[in-house]
């Protein structure tokens, strides 16, 4: 299907490079990447857990300490 999209220059450059390396068209590469993103997003939403009315976010592998909370609050107030 033919359509017109407004794509950021860095994204277009990366897609064209991937297309060249894979010997495929830029449109094919964009379609593959979009499918992966859509599939990953739908898989994450299927796995979401709600506790007490709030969605539980995935762990980032670090312990949240009072010091970390203070640092993040300070960084947020500086912005």
N, CA, C and O atoms as a Tripos MOL2 file, in Angstrom:
@<TRIPOS>MOLECULE
protein
  316   315    79     0     0
PROTEIN
NO_CHARGES

@<TRIPOS>ATOM
      1 N           0.8510   -1.1630    0.0000 N.3       1 UNK1
      2 CA          0.0000    0.0000    0.0000 C.3       1 UNK1
      3 C           0.9030    1.2350    0.0000 C.2       1 UNK1
      4 O           1.9350    1.2560    0.6700 O.2       1 UNK1
      5 N           0.5260    2.2110   -0.7200 N.am      2 UNK2
      6 CA          1.3200    3.4300   -0.8450 C.3       2 UNK2
      7 C           0.6740    4.5240    0.0050 C.2       2 UNK2
      8 O          -0.5330    4.7520   -0.0620 O.2       2 UNK2
      9 N           1.5120    5.2020    0.8140 N.am      3 UNK3
     10 CA          1.0340    6.3030    1.6470 C.3       3 UNK3
     11 C           2.1940    7.2520    1.9110 C.2       3 UNK3
     12 O           3.3420    6.9360    1.6010 O.2       3 UNK3
     13 N           1.9010    8.4000    2.4750 N.am      4 UNK4
     14 CA          2.9280    9.3790    2.8050 C.3       4 UNK4
     15 C           3.0140    9.5160    4.3150 C.2       4 UNK4
     16 O           1.9990    9.6940    4.9890 O.2       4 UNK4
     17 N           4.2370    9.4310    4.8470 N.am      5 UNK5
     18 CA          4.4610    9.5750    6.2810 C.3       5 UNK5
     19 C           5.4900   10.6650    6.5260 C.2       5 UNK5
     20 O           6.3930   10.8630    5.7140 O.2       5 UNK5
     21 N           5.3570   11.3700    7.6390 N.am      6 UNK6
     22 CA          6.3520   12.3480    8.0640 C.3       6 UNK6
     23 C           7.2460   11.6430    9.0810 C.2       6 UNK6
     24 O           6.8320   11.4030   10.2160 O.2       6 UNK6
     25 N           8.4720   11.3110    8.6730 N.am      7 UNK7
     26 CA          9.3890   10.5330    9.5040 C.3       7 UNK7
     27 C          10.5880   11.4050    9.8550 C.2       7 UNK7
     28 O          11.1160   12.1150    8.9980 O.2       7 UNK7
     29 N          11.0170   11.3530   11.1110 N.am      8 UNK8
     30 CA         12.2020   12.1040   11.5220 C.3       8 UNK8
     31 C          13.4120   11.6640   10.7060 C.2       8 UNK8
     32 O          13.5320   10.5020   10.3190 O.2       8 UNK8
     33 N          14.3010   12.6150   10.4540 N.am      9 UNK9
     34 CA         15.4450   12.3630    9.5770 C.3       9 UNK9
     35 C          16.3420   11.2390   10.0970 C.2       9 UNK9
     36 O          16.8080   10.4080    9.3180 O.2       9 UNK9
     37 N          16.5860   11.2100   11.4140 N.am     10 UNK10
     38 CA         17.4520   10.1660   11.9670 C.3      10 UNK10
     39 C          16.8260    8.7850   11.8180 C.2      10 UNK10
     40 O          17.5330    7.8040   11.5870 O.2      10 UNK10
     41 N          15.5080    8.7050   11.9490 N.am     11 UNK11
     42 CA         14.8100    7.4290   11.7930 C.3      11 UNK11
     43 C          14.8850    6.9700   10.3420 C.2      11 UNK11
     44 O          15.1500    5.7990   10.0710 O.2      11 UNK11
     45 N          14.6540    7.8810    9.4220 N.am     12 UNK12
     46 CA         14.7200    7.5340    8.0060 C.3      12 UNK12
     47 C          16.1160    7.0500    7.6290 C.2      12 UNK12
     48 O          16.2620    6.0790    6.8850 O.2      12 UNK12
     49 N          17.1340    7.7210    8.1390 N.am     13 UNK13
     50 CA         18.5130    7.3100    7.8560 C.3      13 UNK13
     51 C          18.7640    5.8900    8.3770 C.2      13 UNK13
     52 O          19.3440    5.0620    7.6760 O.2      13 UNK13
     53 N          18.3230    5.6160    9.6110 N.am     14 UNK14
     54 CA         18.5160    4.2870   10.1980 C.3      14 UNK14
     55 C          17.7640    3.2210    9.4070 C.2      14 UNK14
     56 O          18.2900    2.1330    9.1740 O.2      14 UNK14
     57 N          16.5420    3.5300    8.9960 N.am     15 UNK15
     58 CA         15.7420    2.5740    8.2180 C.3      15 UNK15
     59 C          16.4090    2.2830    6.8790 C.2      15 UNK15
     60 O          16.4880    1.1310    6.4530 O.2      15 UNK15
     61 N          16.8850    3.3270    6.2220 N.am     16 UNK16
     62 CA         17.5470    3.1210    4.9280 C.3      16 UNK16
     63 C          18.8110    2.2790    5.0820 C.2      16 UNK16
     64 O          19.1130    1.4470    4.2270 O.2      16 UNK16
     65 N          19.5420    2.4920    6.1650 N.am     17 UNK17
     66 CA         20.7520    1.6970    6.4100 C.3      17 UNK17
     67 C          20.3890    0.2320    6.6750 C.2      17 UNK17
     68 O          21.0370   -0.6720    6.1480 O.2      17 UNK17
     69 N          19.3580   -0.0010    7.4870 N.am     18 UNK18
     70 CA         18.9000   -1.3750    7.7300 C.3      18 UNK18
     71 C          18.4330   -2.0270    6.4360 C.2      18 UNK18
     72 O          18.7230   -3.1960    6.1780 O.2      18 UNK18
     73 N          17.7190   -1.2760    5.6380 N.am     19 UNK19
     74 CA         17.2210   -1.8050    4.3630 C.3      19 UNK19
     75 C          18.3890   -2.1990    3.4610 C.2      19 UNK19
     76 O          18.3590   -3.2440    2.8110 O.2      19 UNK19
     77 N          19.4040   -1.3620    3.4300 N.am     20 UNK20
     78 CA         20.5760   -1.6620    2.6060 C.3      20 UNK20
     79 C          21.2640   -2.9380    3.0980 C.2      20 UNK20
     80 O          21.6170   -3.8070    2.3000 O.2      20 UNK20
     81 N          21.4520   -3.0420    4.4160 N.am     21 UNK21
     82 CA         22.1290   -4.2100    4.9850 C.3      21 UNK21
     83 C          21.3300   -5.4960    4.7870 C.2      21 UNK21
     84 O          21.9040   -6.5600    4.5540 O.2      21 UNK21
     85 N          20.0100   -5.3940    4.8790 N.am     22 UNK22
     86 CA         19.1450   -6.5760    4.7470 C.3      22 UNK22
     87 C          18.7160   -6.8400    3.3070 C.2      22 UNK22
     88 O          18.0670   -7.8440    3.0150 O.2      22 UNK22
     89 N          19.0850   -5.9280    2.4160 N.am     23 UNK23
     90 CA         18.6970   -6.0210    1.0020 C.3      23 UNK23
     91 C          17.1760   -6.1020    0.8520 C.2      23 UNK23
     92 O          16.6350   -6.9540    0.1480 O.2      23 UNK23
     93 N          16.5140   -5.1710    1.5480 N.am     24 UNK24
     94 CA         15.0550   -5.0660    1.4960 C.3      24 UNK24
     95 C          14.7040   -3.6050    1.2590 C.2      24 UNK24
     96 O          15.5700   -2.7340    1.3350 O.2      24 UNK24
     97 N          13.4490   -3.3410    0.9760 N.am     25 UNK25
     98 CA         13.0250   -1.9550    0.7940 C.3      25 UNK25
     99 C          12.8480   -1.2870    2.1600 C.2      25 UNK25
    100 O          12.6460   -1.9560    3.1730 O.2      25 UNK25
    101 N          12.9280    0.0340    2.1650 N.am     26 UNK26
    102 CA         12.7130    0.7840    3.3980 C.3      26 UNK26
    103 C          11.2970    0.5320    3.9260 C.2      26 UNK26
    104 O          11.0970    0.4150    5.1350 O.2      26 UNK26
    105 N          10.3330    0.4490    3.0380 N.am     27 UNK27
    106 CA          8.9550    0.1770    3.4510 C.3      27 UNK27
    107 C           8.8170   -1.1590    4.1550 C.2      27 UNK27
    108 O           8.0940   -1.2800    5.1430 O.2      27 UNK27
    109 N           9.5260   -2.1750    3.6320 N.am     28 UNK28
    110 CA          9.4780   -3.4990    4.2510 C.3      28 UNK28
    111 C          10.0960   -3.4480    5.6510 C.2      28 UNK28
    112 O           9.5570   -4.0340    6.5900 O.2      28 UNK28
    113 N          11.2210   -2.7500    5.7900 N.am     29 UNK29
    114 CA         11.8860   -2.6410    7.0920 C.3      29 UNK29
    115 C          10.9850   -1.9110    8.0860 C.2      29 UNK29
    116 O          10.8510   -2.3390    9.2320 O.2      29 UNK29
    117 N          10.3670   -0.8140    7.6540 N.am     30 UNK30
    118 CA          9.4640   -0.0720    8.5430 C.3      30 UNK30
    119 C           8.2930   -0.9520    8.9680 C.2      30 UNK30
    120 O           7.8940   -0.9240   10.1320 O.2      30 UNK30
    121 N           7.7420   -1.7250    8.0490 N.am     31 UNK31
    122 CA          6.6290   -2.6220    8.3860 C.3      31 UNK31
    123 C           7.0560   -3.6600    9.4120 C.2      31 UNK31
    124 O           6.3240   -3.9220   10.3670 O.2      31 UNK31
    125 N           8.2370   -4.2580    9.2280 N.am     32 UNK32
    126 CA          8.7380   -5.2550   10.1880 C.3      32 UNK32
    127 C           8.9060   -4.6420   11.5750 C.2      32 UNK32
    128 O           8.4700   -5.2190   12.5720 O.2      32 UNK32
    129 N           9.5400   -3.4690   11.6350 N.am     33 UNK33
    130 CA          9.7730   -2.8160   12.9210 C.3      33 UNK33
    131 C           8.4660   -2.4080   13.5900 C.2      33 UNK33
    132 O           8.3210   -2.5470   14.8050 O.2      33 UNK33
    133 N           7.5210   -1.9110   12.8140 N.am     34 UNK34
    134 CA          6.2220   -1.5290   13.3710 C.3      34 UNK34
    135 C           5.4970   -2.7480   13.9310 C.2      34 UNK34
    136 O           4.9150   -2.6860   15.0140 O.2      34 UNK34
    137 N           5.5310   -3.8580   13.1920 N.am     35 UNK35
    138 CA          4.8840   -5.0890   13.6800 C.3      35 UNK35
    139 C           5.4930   -5.5380   15.0020 C.2      35 UNK35
    140 O           4.7750   -5.9060   15.9310 O.2      35 UNK35
    141 N           6.8270   -5.5060   15.0800 N.am     36 UNK36
    142 CA          7.4970   -5.9030   16.3320 C.3      36 UNK36
    143 C           7.0660   -5.0070   17.4910 C.2      36 UNK36
    144 O           6.7650   -5.4900   18.5820 O.2      36 UNK36
    145 N           7.0410   -3.7040   17.2450 N.am     37 UNK37
    146 CA          6.6450   -2.7680   18.2930 C.3      37 UNK37
    147 C           5.2090   -2.9620   18.7290 C.2      37 UNK37
    148 O           4.9090   -2.9310   19.9220 O.2      37 UNK37
    149 N           4.3250   -3.1600   17.7770 N.am     38 UNK38
    150 CA          2.9110   -3.3780   18.0900 C.3      38 UNK38
    151 C           2.7370   -4.6770   18.8620 C.2      38 UNK38
    152 O           1.9880   -4.7250   19.8370 O.2      38 UNK38
    153 N           3.4240   -5.7290   18.4300 N.am     39 UNK39
    154 CA          3.3210   -7.0240   19.1010 C.3      39 UNK39
    155 C           3.8610   -6.9330   20.5270 C.2      39 UNK39
    156 O           3.2360   -7.4360   21.4610 O.2      39 UNK39
    157 N           5.0200   -6.2940   20.6980 N.am     40 UNK40
    158 CA          5.6140   -6.1680   22.0280 C.3      40 UNK40
    159 C           4.7060   -5.3670   22.9500 C.2      40 UNK40
    160 O           4.5480   -5.7030   24.1230 O.2      40 UNK40
    161 N           4.1130   -4.3100   22.4170 N.am     41 UNK41
    162 CA          3.2200   -3.4720   23.2080 C.3      41 UNK41
    163 C           1.9870   -4.2480   23.6460 C.2      41 UNK41
    164 O           1.5580   -4.1380   24.7940 O.2      41 UNK41
    165 N           1.4140   -5.0320   22.7360 N.am     42 UNK42
    166 CA          0.2130   -5.7940   23.0900 C.3      42 UNK42
    167 C           0.5500   -6.9140   24.0640 C.2      42 UNK42
    168 O          -0.2700   -7.2560   24.9150 O.2      42 UNK42
    169 N           1.7500   -7.4930   23.9520 N.am     43 UNK43
    170 CA          2.1650   -8.5360   24.8960 C.3      43 UNK43
    171 C           2.3240   -7.9470   26.2930 C.2      43 UNK43
    172 O           1.9190   -8.5640   27.2770 O.2      43 UNK43
    173 N           2.9130   -6.7530   26.3830 N.am     44 UNK44
    174 CA          3.0880   -6.1080   27.6860 C.3      44 UNK44
    175 C           1.7400   -5.7930   28.3100 C.2      44 UNK44
    176 O           1.5510   -5.9800   29.5120 O.2      44 UNK44
    177 N           0.7930   -5.3120   27.4960 N.am     45 UNK45
    178 CA         -0.5060   -4.9460   28.0540 C.3      45 UNK45
    179 C          -1.2690   -6.1800   28.5280 C.2      45 UNK45
    180 O          -2.0560   -6.0950   29.4710 O.2      45 UNK45
    181 N          -1.0440   -7.3220   27.8870 N.am     46 UNK46
    182 CA         -1.6960   -8.5580   28.3220 C.3      46 UNK46
    183 C          -1.1650   -9.0030   29.6760 C.2      46 UNK46
    184 O          -1.8870   -9.6260   30.4550 O.2      46 UNK46
    185 N           0.0970   -8.6850   29.9590 N.am     47 UNK47
    186 CA          0.7390   -9.1420   31.1840 C.3      47 UNK47
    187 C           0.5570   -8.1680   32.3370 C.2      47 UNK47
    188 O           1.0170   -8.4430   33.4450 O.2      47 UNK47
    189 N          -0.1030   -7.0310   32.1080 N.am     48 UNK48
    190 CA         -0.2200   -6.0390   33.1670 C.3      48 UNK48
    191 C          -1.0670   -6.5850   34.3100 C.2      48 UNK48
    192 O          -2.0610   -7.2820   34.1080 O.2      48 UNK48
    193 N          -0.6340   -6.2420   35.5100 N.am     49 UNK49
    194 CA         -1.3060   -6.6900   36.7190 C.3      49 UNK49
    195 C          -1.8160   -5.4540   37.4440 C.2      49 UNK49
    196 O          -1.1000   -4.4590   37.5650 O.2      49 UNK49
    197 N          -3.0440   -5.5150   37.9230 N.am     50 UNK50
    198 CA         -3.6260   -4.3990   38.6530 C.3      50 UNK50
    199 C          -3.8080   -4.8230   40.0990 C.2      50 UNK50
    200 O          -4.4130   -5.8550   40.3890 O.2      50 UNK50
    201 N          -3.2690   -4.0050   41.0100 N.am     51 UNK51
    202 CA         -3.3980   -4.2650   42.4400 C.3      51 UNK51
    203 C          -3.9390   -3.0000   43.0900 C.2      51 UNK51
    204 O          -3.3540   -1.9250   42.9540 O.2      51 UNK51
    205 N          -5.0400   -3.1270   43.7840 N.am     52 UNK52
    206 CA         -5.6270   -1.9740   44.4580 C.3      52 UNK52
    207 C          -6.0200   -0.8570   43.5090 C.2      52 UNK52
    208 O          -6.0310    0.3150   43.8850 O.2      52 UNK52
    209 N          -6.3450   -1.2270   42.2700 N.am     53 UNK53
    210 CA         -6.7530   -0.2330   41.2930 C.3      53 UNK53
    211 C          -5.6050    0.4230   40.5400 C.2      53 UNK53
    212 O          -5.8320    1.2970   39.7030 O.2      53 UNK53
    213 N          -4.3510    0.0020   40.8330 N.am     54 UNK54
    214 CA         -3.1840    0.5700   40.1630 C.3      54 UNK54
    215 C          -2.4450   -0.5140   39.3920 C.2      54 UNK54
    216 O          -2.2930   -1.6380   39.8700 O.2      54 UNK54
    217 N          -1.9850   -0.1630   38.1850 N.am     55 UNK55
    218 CA         -1.2070   -1.1090   37.3910 C.3      55 UNK55
    219 C           0.1880   -1.2390   37.9970 C.2      55 UNK55
    220 O           0.8530   -0.2410   38.2720 O.2      55 UNK55
    221 N           0.6160   -2.4740   38.1990 N.am     56 UNK56
    222 CA          1.9410   -2.7380   38.7490 C.3      56 UNK56
    223 C           2.9540   -2.6190   37.6170 C.2      56 UNK56
    224 O           2.8310   -3.2880   36.5920 O.2      56 UNK56
    225 N           3.9510   -1.7680   37.8070 N.am     57 UNK57
    226 CA          4.9780   -1.5580   36.7970 C.3      57 UNK57
    227 C           6.0610   -2.6210   36.9190 C.2      57 UNK57
    228 O           6.2890   -3.1430   38.0100 O.2      57 UNK57
    229 N           6.7320   -2.9500   35.8160 N.am     58 UNK58
    230 CA          7.7930   -3.9530   35.8810 C.3      58 UNK58
    231 C           8.9710   -3.4460   36.7070 C.2      58 UNK58
    232 O           9.2810   -2.2550   36.6960 O.2      58 UNK58
    233 N           9.6160   -4.3510   37.4160 N.am     59 UNK59
    234 CA         10.7740   -3.9920   38.2340 C.3      59 UNK59
    235 C          11.9420   -3.5950   37.3480 C.2      59 UNK59
    236 O          12.1350   -4.1490   36.2660 O.2      59 UNK59
    237 N          12.7180   -2.6260   37.8220 N.am     60 UNK60
    238 CA         13.8940   -2.1930   37.0830 C.3      60 UNK60
    239 C          15.1610   -2.8360   37.6220 C.2      60 UNK60
    240 O          16.2560   -2.5300   37.1490 O.2      60 UNK60
    241 N          15.0350   -3.7120   38.5900 N.am     61 UNK61
    242 CA         16.1990   -4.4190   39.1010 C.3      61 UNK61
    243 C          16.9850   -3.6410   40.1350 C.2      61 UNK61
    244 O          18.1440   -3.9650   40.3900 O.2      61 UNK61
    245 N          16.3880   -2.6230   40.7380 N.am     62 UNK62
    246 CA         17.0890   -1.9010   41.7920 C.3      62 UNK62
    247 C          16.1260   -1.6390   42.9400 C.2      62 UNK62
    248 O          14.9100   -1.5750   42.7580 O.2      62 UNK62
    249 N          16.6980   -1.4910   44.1160 N.am     63 UNK63
    250 CA         15.9000   -1.2580   45.3130 C.3      63 UNK63
    251 C          15.6550    0.2370   45.4580 C.2      63 UNK63
    252 O          16.5760    1.0420   45.3170 O.2      63 UNK63
    253 N          14.4220    0.5990   45.7360 N.am     64 UNK64
    254 CA         14.0760    1.9990   45.9380 C.3      64 UNK64
    255 C          14.2860    2.3250   47.4110 C.2      64 UNK64
    256 O          13.5880    1.8070   48.2830 O.2      64 UNK64
    257 N          15.2520    3.1850   47.6690 N.am     65 UNK65
    258 CA         15.5790    3.5950   49.0360 C.3      65 UNK65
    259 C          15.0800    5.0140   49.2690 C.2      65 UNK65
    260 O          14.7960    5.7380   48.3140 O.2      65 UNK65
    261 N          14.9700    5.4160   50.5320 N.am     66 UNK66
    262 CA         14.5920    6.8080   50.8040 C.3      66 UNK66
    263 C          15.5770    7.8040   50.1640 C.2      66 UNK66
    264 O          15.1750    8.8780   49.7170 O.2      66 UNK66
    265 N          16.8520    7.4410   50.1260 N.am     67 UNK67
    266 CA         17.8600    8.3130   49.5210 C.3      67 UNK67
    267 C          17.6030    8.4800   48.0220 C.2      67 UNK67
    268 O          17.7400    9.5800   47.4870 O.2      67 UNK67
    269 N          17.2340    7.3980   47.3500 N.am     68 UNK68
    270 CA         16.9330    7.4670   45.9220 C.3      68 UNK68
    271 C          15.7140    8.3580   45.6830 C.2      68 UNK68
    272 O          15.7060    9.1700   44.7580 O.2      68 UNK68
    273 N          14.6990    8.2070   46.5080 N.am     69 UNK69
    274 CA         13.4950    9.0330   46.3770 C.3      69 UNK69
    275 C          13.8500   10.5060   46.5630 C.2      69 UNK69
    276 O          13.4030   11.3550   45.7920 O.2      69 UNK69
    277 N          14.6590   10.8150   47.5930 N.am     70 UNK70
    278 CA         15.0740   12.2040   47.8300 C.3      70 UNK70
    279 C          15.8310   12.7650   46.6330 C.2      70 UNK70
    280 O          15.5800   13.8930   46.2100 O.2      70 UNK70
    281 N          16.7580   11.9780   46.0850 N.am     71 UNK71
    282 CA         17.5550   12.4290   44.9460 C.3      71 UNK71
    283 C          16.6560   12.7060   43.7390 C.2      71 UNK71
    284 O          16.8150   13.7250   43.0660 O.2      71 UNK71
    285 N          15.7160   11.8010   43.4650 N.am     72 UNK72
    286 CA         14.8130   11.9860   42.3340 C.3      72 UNK72
    287 C          13.9060   13.2010   42.5300 C.2      72 UNK72
    288 O          13.6160   13.9250   41.5780 O.2      72 UNK72
    289 N          13.4630   13.4180   43.7580 N.am     73 UNK73
    290 CA         12.6380   14.5970   44.0380 C.3      73 UNK73
    291 C          13.4370   15.8810   43.8350 C.2      73 UNK73
    292 O          12.9170   16.8640   43.3090 O.2      73 UNK73
    293 N          14.7120   15.8690   44.2550 N.am     74 UNK74
    294 CA         15.5740   17.0410   44.0590 C.3      74 UNK74
    295 C          15.7890   17.3100   42.5710 C.2      74 UNK74
    296 O          15.7240   18.4560   42.1260 O.2      74 UNK74
    297 N          16.0450   16.2480   41.8040 N.am     75 UNK75
    298 CA         16.2540   16.4020   40.3630 C.3      75 UNK75
    299 C          14.9980   16.9530   39.6940 C.2      75 UNK75
    300 O          15.0870   17.7770   38.7840 O.2      75 UNK75
    301 N          13.8430   16.5040   40.1380 N.am     76 UNK76
    302 CA         12.5860   16.9590   39.5550 C.3      76 UNK76
    303 C          12.2990   18.4190   39.8540 C.2      76 UNK76
    304 O          11.7110   19.1190   39.0300 O.2      76 UNK76
    305 N          12.7100   18.8830   41.0280 N.am     77 UNK77
    306 CA         12.4500   20.2770   41.3910 C.3      77 UNK77
    307 C          13.4030   21.2330   40.6900 C.2      77 UNK77
    308 O          13.1230   22.4280   40.5970 O.2      77 UNK77
    309 N          14.5340   20.7200   40.1910 N.am     78 UNK78
    310 CA         15.5040   21.5550   39.4780 C.3      78 UNK78
    311 C          15.0900   21.7910   38.0350 C.2      78 UNK78
    312 O          15.5520   22.7410   37.4030 O.2      78 UNK78
    313 N          14.2280   20.9390   37.5140 N.am     79 UNK79
    314 CA         13.8540   21.0320   36.0910 C.3      79 UNK79
    315 C          12.9210   22.1590   35.8000 C.2      79 UNK79
    316 O          12.5270   22.3530   34.6490 O.2      79 UNK79
@<TRIPOS>BOND
     1     1     2 1
     2     2     3 1
     3     3     4 2
     4     3     5 am
     5     5     6 1
     6     6     7 1
     7     7     8 2
     8     7     9 am
     9     9    10 1
    10    10    11 1
    11    11    12 2
    12    11    13 am
    13    13    14 1
    14    14    15 1
    15    15    16 2
    16    15    17 am
    17    17    18 1
    18    18    19 1
    19    19    20 2
    20    19    21 am
    21    21    22 1
    22    22    23 1
    23    23    24 2
    24    23    25 am
    25    25    26 1
    26    26    27 1
    27    27    28 2
    28    27    29 am
    29    29    30 1
    30    30    31 1
    31    31    32 2
    32    31    33 am
    33    33    34 1
    34    34    35 1
    35    35    36 2
    36    35    37 am
    37    37    38 1
    38    38    39 1
    39    39    40 2
    40    39    41 am
    41    41    42 1
    42    42    43 1
    43    43    44 2
    44    43    45 am
    45    45    46 1
    46    46    47 1
    47    47    48 2
    48    47    49 am
    49    49    50 1
    50    50    51 1
    51    51    52 2
    52    51    53 am
    53    53    54 1
    54    54    55 1
    55    55    56 2
    56    55    57 am
    57    57    58 1
    58    58    59 1
    59    59    60 2
    60    59    61 am
    61    61    62 1
    62    62    63 1
    63    63    64 2
    64    63    65 am
    65    65    66 1
    66    66    67 1
    67    67    68 2
    68    67    69 am
    69    69    70 1
    70    70    71 1
    71    71    72 2
    72    71    73 am
    73    73    74 1
    74    74    75 1
    75    75    76 2
    76    75    77 am
    77    77    78 1
    78    78    79 1
    79    79    80 2
    80    79    81 am
    81    81    82 1
    82    82    83 1
    83    83    84 2
    84    83    85 am
    85    85    86 1
    86    86    87 1
    87    87    88 2
    88    87    89 am
    89    89    90 1
    90    90    91 1
    91    91    92 2
    92    91    93 am
    93    93    94 1
    94    94    95 1
    95    95    96 2
    96    95    97 am
    97    97    98 1
    98    98    99 1
    99    99   100 2
   100    99   101 am
   101   101   102 1
   102   102   103 1
   103   103   104 2
   104   103   105 am
   105   105   106 1
   106   106   107 1
   107   107   108 2
   108   107   109 am
   109   109   110 1
   110   110   111 1
   111   111   112 2
   112   111   113 am
   113   113   114 1
   114   114   115 1
   115   115   116 2
   116   115   117 am
   117   117   118 1
   118   118   119 1
   119   119   120 2
   120   119   121 am
   121   121   122 1
   122   122   123 1
   123   123   124 2
   124   123   125 am
   125   125   126 1
   126   126   127 1
   127   127   128 2
   128   127   129 am
   129   129   130 1
   130   130   131 1
   131   131   132 2
   132   131   133 am
   133   133   134 1
   134   134   135 1
   135   135   136 2
   136   135   137 am
   137   137   138 1
   138   138   139 1
   139   139   140 2
   140   139   141 am
   141   141   142 1
   142   142   143 1
   143   143   144 2
   144   143   145 am
   145   145   146 1
   146   146   147 1
   147   147   148 2
   148   147   149 am
   149   149   150 1
   150   150   151 1
   151   151   152 2
   152   151   153 am
   153   153   154 1
   154   154   155 1
   155   155   156 2
   156   155   157 am
   157   157   158 1
   158   158   159 1
   159   159   160 2
   160   159   161 am
   161   161   162 1
   162   162   163 1
   163   163   164 2
   164   163   165 am
   165   165   166 1
   166   166   167 1
   167   167   168 2
   168   167   169 am
   169   169   170 1
   170   170   171 1
   171   171   172 2
   172   171   173 am
   173   173   174 1
   174   174   175 1
   175   175   176 2
   176   175   177 am
   177   177   178 1
   178   178   179 1
   179   179   180 2
   180   179   181 am
   181   181   182 1
   182   182   183 1
   183   183   184 2
   184   183   185 am
   185   185   186 1
   186   186   187 1
   187   187   188 2
   188   187   189 am
   189   189   190 1
   190   190   191 1
   191   191   192 2
   192   191   193 am
   193   193   194 1
   194   194   195 1
   195   195   196 2
   196   195   197 am
   197   197   198 1
   198   198   199 1
   199   199   200 2
   200   199   201 am
   201   201   202 1
   202   202   203 1
   203   203   204 2
   204   203   205 am
   205   205   206 1
   206   206   207 1
   207   207   208 2
   208   207   209 am
   209   209   210 1
   210   210   211 1
   211   211   212 2
   212   211   213 am
   213   213   214 1
   214   214   215 1
   215   215   216 2
   216   215   217 am
   217   217   218 1
   218   218   219 1
   219   219   220 2
   220   219   221 am
   221   221   222 1
   222   222   223 1
   223   223   224 2
   224   223   225 am
   225   225   226 1
   226   226   227 1
   227   227   228 2
   228   227   229 am
   229   229   230 1
   230   230   231 1
   231   231   232 2
   232   231   233 am
   233   233   234 1
   234   234   235 1
   235   235   236 2
   236   235   237 am
   237   237   238 1
   238   238   239 1
   239   239   240 2
   240   239   241 am
   241   241   242 1
   242   242   243 1
   243   243   244 2
   244   243   245 am
   245   245   246 1
   246   246   247 1
   247   247   248 2
   248   247   249 am
   249   249   250 1
   250   250   251 1
   251   251   252 2
   252   251   253 am
   253   253   254 1
   254   254   255 1
   255   255   256 2
   256   255   257 am
   257   257   258 1
   258   258   259 1
   259   259   260 2
   260   259   261 am
   261   261   262 1
   262   262   263 1
   263   263   264 2
   264   263   265 am
   265   265   266 1
   266   266   267 1
   267   267   268 2
   268   267   269 am
   269   269   270 1
   270   270   271 1
   271   271   272 2
   272   271   273 am
   273   273   274 1
   274   274   275 1
   275   275   276 2
   276   275   277 am
   277   277   278 1
   278   278   279 1
   279   279   280 2
   280   279   281 am
   281   281   282 1
   282   282   283 1
   283   283   284 2
   284   283   285 am
   285   285   286 1
   286   286   287 1
   287   287   288 2
   288   287   289 am
   289   289   290 1
   290   290   291 1
   291   291   292 2
   292   291   293 am
   293   293   294 1
   294   294   295 1
   295   295   296 2
   296   295   297 am
   297   297   298 1
   298   298   299 1
   299   299   300 2
   300   299   301 am
   301   301   302 1
   302   302   303 1
   303   303   304 2
   304   303   305 am
   305   305   306 1
   306   306   307 1
   307   307   308 2
   308   307   309 am
   309   309   310 1
   310   310   311 1
   311   311   312 2
   312   311   313 am
   313   313   314 1
   314   314   315 1
   315   315   316 2
@<TRIPOS>SUBSTRUCTURE
     1 UNK1         2 RESIDUE 1 A UNK
     2 UNK2         6 RESIDUE 1 A UNK
     3 UNK3        10 RESIDUE 1 A UNK
     4 UNK4        14 RESIDUE 1 A UNK
     5 UNK5        18 RESIDUE 1 A UNK
     6 UNK6        22 RESIDUE 1 A UNK
     7 UNK7        26 RESIDUE 1 A UNK
     8 UNK8        30 RESIDUE 1 A UNK
     9 UNK9        34 RESIDUE 1 A UNK
    10 UNK10       38 RESIDUE 1 A UNK
    11 UNK11       42 RESIDUE 1 A UNK
    12 UNK12       46 RESIDUE 1 A UNK
    13 UNK13       50 RESIDUE 1 A UNK
    14 UNK14       54 RESIDUE 1 A UNK
    15 UNK15       58 RESIDUE 1 A UNK
    16 UNK16       62 RESIDUE 1 A UNK
    17 UNK17       66 RESIDUE 1 A UNK
    18 UNK18       70 RESIDUE 1 A UNK
    19 UNK19       74 RESIDUE 1 A UNK
    20 UNK20       78 RESIDUE 1 A UNK
    21 UNK21       82 RESIDUE 1 A UNK
    22 UNK22       86 RESIDUE 1 A UNK
    23 UNK23       90 RESIDUE 1 A UNK
    24 UNK24       94 RESIDUE 1 A UNK
    25 UNK25       98 RESIDUE 1 A UNK
    26 UNK26      102 RESIDUE 1 A UNK
    27 UNK27      106 RESIDUE 1 A UNK
    28 UNK28      110 RESIDUE 1 A UNK
    29 UNK29      114 RESIDUE 1 A UNK
    30 UNK30      118 RESIDUE 1 A UNK
    31 UNK31      122 RESIDUE 1 A UNK
    32 UNK32      126 RESIDUE 1 A UNK
    33 UNK33      130 RESIDUE 1 A UNK
    34 UNK34      134 RESIDUE 1 A UNK
    35 UNK35      138 RESIDUE 1 A UNK
    36 UNK36      142 RESIDUE 1 A UNK
    37 UNK37      146 RESIDUE 1 A UNK
    38 UNK38      150 RESIDUE 1 A UNK
    39 UNK39      154 RESIDUE 1 A UNK
    40 UNK40      158 RESIDUE 1 A UNK
    41 UNK41      162 RESIDUE 1 A UNK
    42 UNK42      166 RESIDUE 1 A UNK
    43 UNK43      170 RESIDUE 1 A UNK
    44 UNK44      174 RESIDUE 1 A UNK
    45 UNK45      178 RESIDUE 1 A UNK
    46 UNK46      182 RESIDUE 1 A UNK
    47 UNK47      186 RESIDUE 1 A UNK
    48 UNK48      190 RESIDUE 1 A UNK
    49 UNK49      194 RESIDUE 1 A UNK
    50 UNK50      198 RESIDUE 1 A UNK
    51 UNK51      202 RESIDUE 1 A UNK
    52 UNK52      206 RESIDUE 1 A UNK
    53 UNK53      210 RESIDUE 1 A UNK
    54 UNK54      214 RESIDUE 1 A UNK
    55 UNK55      218 RESIDUE 1 A UNK
    56 UNK56      222 RESIDUE 1 A UNK
    57 UNK57      226 RESIDUE 1 A UNK
    58 UNK58      230 RESIDUE 1 A UNK
    59 UNK59      234 RESIDUE 1 A UNK
    60 UNK60      238 RESIDUE 1 A UNK
    61 UNK61      242 RESIDUE 1 A UNK
    62 UNK62      246 RESIDUE 1 A UNK
    63 UNK63      250 RESIDUE 1 A UNK
    64 UNK64      254 RESIDUE 1 A UNK
    65 UNK65      258 RESIDUE 1 A UNK
    66 UNK66      262 RESIDUE 1 A UNK
    67 UNK67      266 RESIDUE 1 A UNK
    68 UNK68      270 RESIDUE 1 A UNK
    69 UNK69      274 RESIDUE 1 A UNK
    70 UNK70      278 RESIDUE 1 A UNK
    71 UNK71      282 RESIDUE 1 A UNK
    72 UNK72      286 RESIDUE 1 A UNK
    73 UNK73      290 RESIDUE 1 A UNK
    74 UNK74      294 RESIDUE 1 A UNK
    75 UNK75      298 RESIDUE 1 A UNK
    76 UNK76      302 RESIDUE 1 A UNK
    77 UNK77      306 RESIDUE 1 A UNK
    78 UNK78      310 RESIDUE 1 A UNK
    79 UNK79      314 RESIDUE 1 A UNK
